[in-house]
Amino acid sequence: MDHLERLEAYSIYILREAYRKLGKTGMLWSIGKDSTVLLWLTKKAFFGHCPFPLVHVDTTYKIPQMITYRD
């Protein structure tokens, strides 16, 4: 397992543990690269779905393709 795979595995572990311990959680999502990676990791951690609500954070930076992807 290389360094990136270990980081990914640890991130998935943290997401699962947070969900297990906290129960009611939510995730902020701005459609930006960082929050989209977090969403991707969450879907990977929970076998293809996100078990908690996403809250869209409007950063006022509008790129039409991002809004289309969101909708």
NUPA-300943 format. One record per residue: residue in three letters; x, y, z of N, C-alpha, C in turn. Coordinates in Angstrom, 1 decimal, decimal comma. Each point is the difference from the previous one (the first is absolute). Layout:
BEGIN
[atom 'Ala'; [X; Y; Z]; [X; Y; Z]; [X; Y; Z]] ...
This chain:
BEGIN
[atom 'Met'; [0,9; -1,2; 0,0]; [-0,9; 1,2; 0,0]; [0,9; 1,2; 0,0]] [atom 'Asp'; [-0,2; 0,9; -1,0]; [0,9; 1,2; -0,1]; [-0,6; 1,1; 0,9]] [atom 'His'; [0,7; 1,1; 0,0]; [-0,4; 1,1; 0,9]; [-1,4; 0,5; -0,2]] [atom 'Leu'; [-0,4; 0,3; -1,3]; [-1,3; 0,5; -0,3]; [-1,1; -1,0; 0,4]] [atom 'Glu'; [0,3; -1,3; -0,2]; [-1,0; -1,0; 0,4]; [-0,2; 0,0; 1,5]] [atom 'Arg'; [1,1; 0,2; 0,7]; [-0,2; 0,0; 1,5]; [-0,8; 1,2; 0,4]] [atom 'Leu'; [0,3; 1,2; -0,6]; [-0,8; 1,2; 0,3]; [-1,5; -0,2; -0,3]] [atom 'Glu'; [-0,2; -0,6; -1,2]; [-1,4; -0,2; -0,3]; [-0,7; -1,0; 1,0]] [atom 'Ala'; [0,7; -1,1; 0,3]; [-0,6; -0,9; 1,0]; [-0,2; 0,6; 1,3]] [atom 'Tyr'; [0,9; 0,9; 0,5]; [-0,2; 0,6; 1,3]; [-1,1; 1,0; -0,1]] [atom 'Ser'; [-0,2; 0,7; -1,1]; [-1,1; 1,0; -0,2]; [-1,3; -0,8; 0,1]] [atom 'Ile'; [-0,1; -1,1; -0,7]; [-1,2; -0,8; 0,1]; [-0,3; -0,5; 1,4]] [atom 'Tyr'; [1,0; -0,4; 0,7]; [-0,1; -0,4; 1,4]; [-0,6; 1,1; 0,8]] [atom 'Ile'; [0,6; 1,2; -0,1]; [-0,5; 1,2; 0,7]; [-1,5; 0,3; -0,3]] [atom 'Leu'; [-0,4; -0,1; -1,2]; [-1,4; 0,3; -0,4]; [-0,9; -1,0; 0,6]] [atom 'Arg'; [0,4; -1,3; 0,0]; [-0,9; -1,1; 0,5]; [-0,1; 0,2; 1,6]] [atom 'Glu'; [1,2; 0,3; 0,6]; [-0,1; 0,1; 1,5]; [-0,8; 1,2; 0,4]] [atom 'Ala'; [0,2; 1,1; -0,7]; [-0,8; 1,2; 0,3]; [-1,5; -0,3; -0,1]] [atom 'Tyr'; [-0,4; -0,7; -1,1]; [-1,4; -0,3; -0,2]; [-0,5; -1,0; 1,1]] [atom 'Arg'; [0,8; -0,9; 0,3]; [-0,4; -1,0; 1,1]; [-0,1; 0,6; 1,3]] [atom 'Lys'; [0,9; 0,9; 0,4]; [0,0; 0,6; 1,3]; [-1,0; 1,2; 0,1]] [atom 'Leu'; [-0,2; 0,8; -1,0]; [-0,8; 1,2; 0,0]; [-1,4; -0,2; -0,4]] [atom 'Gly'; [-0,2; -1,0; -0,9]; [-1,4; -0,2; -0,5]; [-0,5; 1,1; -0,9]] [atom 'Lys'; [-0,6; 1,0; 0,5]; [-0,5; 1,1; -0,8]; [1,1; 0,9; -0,4]] [atom 'Thr'; [0,4; -0,2; -1,2]; [1,1; 0,9; -0,6]; [-0,5; 0,6; -1,3]] [atom 'Gly'; [0,6; 0,9; -0,5]; [-0,2; 0,6; -1,3]; [1,3; 0,5; -0,6]] [atom 'Met'; [0,0; 0,3; -1,2]; [1,3; 0,4; -0,7]; [-0,3; 1,2; -0,8]] [atom 'Leu'; [0,9; 1,0; 0,1]; [-0,1; 1,2; -0,8]; [0,7; -0,3; -1,3]] [atom 'Trp'; [-0,7; 0,5; -1,1]; [0,5; -0,3; -1,3]; [-0,1; 1,3; -0,9]] [atom 'Ser'; [1,1; 0,5; -0,5]; [0,0; 1,2; -0,8]; [0,1; -0,3; -1,4]] [atom 'Ile'; [0,1; -1,2; -0,4]; [0,2; -0,5; -1,4]; [1,4; 0,3; -0,4]] [atom 'Gly'; [0,9; 0,4; 0,9]; [1,4; 0,3; -0,3]; [0,8; -1,3; 0,0]] [atom 'Lys'; [1,2; 0,0; -0,3]; [0,8; -1,2; -0,1]; [0,2; -0,7; 1,3]] [atom 'Asp'; [0,2; 0,8; 1,1]; [0,2; -0,7; 1,3]; [-1,2; -0,7; 0,5]] [atom 'Ser'; [-1,1; 0,7; 0,0]; [-1,3; -0,6; 0,5]; [-0,4; -1,1; -0,9]] [atom 'Thr'; [0,3; 0,1; -1,3]; [-0,4; -1,1; -0,9]; [0,8; -1,3; 0,2]] [atom 'Val'; [1,3; 0,2; 0,4]; [0,8; -1,1; 0,3]; [-0,5; -0,6; 1,3]] [atom 'Leu'; [-0,4; 0,8; 1,0]; [-0,6; -0,5; 1,2]; [-1,2; -0,8; -0,2]] [atom 'Leu'; [-0,9; 0,5; -0,9]; [-1,2; -0,7; -0,4]; [0,4; -1,4; -0,7]] [atom 'Trp'; [1,0; 0,0; -0,8]; [0,4; -1,2; -0,7]; [0,5; -1,0; 1,0]] [atom 'Leu'; [0,8; 0,4; 1,0]; [0,5; -0,9; 1,0]; [-1,2; -0,5; 0,9]] [atom 'Thr'; [-1,0; 0,9; 0,3]; [-1,1; -0,5; 0,7]; [-0,8; -1,1; -0,7]] [atom 'Lys'; [-0,2; 0,2; -1,3]; [-0,7; -1,0; -0,8]; [0,8; -1,3; 0,0]] [atom 'Lys'; [1,3; 0,1; -0,1]; [0,8; -1,2; 0,1]; [-0,1; -0,7; 1,3]] [atom 'Ala'; [0,0; 0,8; 1,1]; [0,0; -0,5; 1,3]; [-1,4; -0,7; 0,3]] [atom 'Phe'; [-1,0; 0,4; -0,6]; [-1,4; -0,5; 0,3]; [-0,5; -0,7; -1,3]] [atom 'Phe'; [0,8; -0,6; -0,7]; [-0,3; -0,9; -1,1]; [-1,0; 0,6; -1,0]] [atom 'Gly'; [0,3; 1,2; -0,5]; [-0,7; 0,6; -1,1]; [-1,0; 1,0; 0,4]] [atom 'His'; [-0,3; 0,2; 1,2]; [-1,0; 1,1; 0,4]; [0,5; 0,8; 1,2]] [atom 'Cys'; [-0,6; 1,1; 0,1]; [0,4; 0,9; 1,2]; [-1,2; -0,1; 1,0]] [atom 'Pro'; [0,3; -0,5; 1,2]; [-1,0; -0,3; 1,0]; [-0,5; 1,2; 0,7]] [atom 'Phe'; [0,5; 1,2; -0,3]; [-0,4; 1,2; 0,7]; [-0,2; 1,1; -1,0]] [atom 'Pro'; [-0,8; 1,0; 0,5]; [-0,3; 1,1; -1,0]; [1,2; 0,9; -0,3]] [atom 'Leu'; [-0,1; 0,5; -1,3]; [1,0; 0,9; -0,5]; [-0,6; 1,4; 0,1]] [atom 'Val'; [0,7; 1,0; 0,5]; [-0,4; 1,3; 0,1]; [0,8; 0,8; -1,0]] [atom 'His'; [-0,7; 0,5; -1,0]; [0,7; 0,8; -1,0]; [0,4; 1,4; 0,5]] [atom 'Val'; [1,3; 0,3; 0,0]; [0,5; 1,3; 0,4]; [0,2; 0,9; -1,3]] [atom 'Asp'; [-0,8; 1,0; -0,1]; [0,1; 0,9; -1,1]; [1,2; 0,9; 0,1]] [atom 'Thr'; [1,0; -0,2; -0,7]; [1,2; 0,9; 0,1]; [-0,1; 1,2; -0,9]] [atom 'Thr'; [-1,1; 0,2; -0,7]; [-0,2; 1,0; -1,0]; [0,9; 0,0; -1,2]] [atom 'Tyr'; [0,8; -1,0; -0,1]; [0,9; -0,2; -1,2]; [-0,8; -1,0; -0,9]] [atom 'Lys'; [-0,6; 0,5; -1,0]; [-0,9; -0,8; -0,9]; [0,7; -0,4; -1,3]] [atom 'Ile'; [0,1; -1,3; -0,1]; [0,5; -0,6; -1,3]; [-1,2; -0,8; -0,5]] [atom 'Pro'; [-0,5; 0,3; -1,1]; [-1,2; -0,7; -0,5]; [0,1; -1,6; 0,1]] [atom 'Gln'; [1,1; -0,5; -0,4]; [0,2; -1,5; 0,1]; [-0,2; -0,5; 1,4]] [atom 'Met'; [0,5; 0,7; 1,0]; [-0,1; -0,4; 1,4]; [-1,5; -0,1; 0,4]] [atom 'Ile'; [-0,7; 1,1; -0,4]; [-1,5; 0,0; 0,4]; [-0,7; -1,1; -0,7]] [atom 'Thr'; [0,3; -0,3; -1,3]; [-0,6; -1,1; -0,7]; [0,3; -1,3; 0,7]] [atom 'Tyr'; [1,2; -0,2; 0,4]; [0,4; -1,2; 0,7]; [-0,7; -0,2; 1,3]] [atom 'Arg'; [-0,2; 1,1; 0,8]; [-0,7; 0,0; 1,2]; [-1,4; -0,4; -0,2]] [atom 'Asp'; [-0,7; 0,6; -1,0]; [-1,4; -0,3; -0,2]; [-0,2; -1,3; -0,6]] 
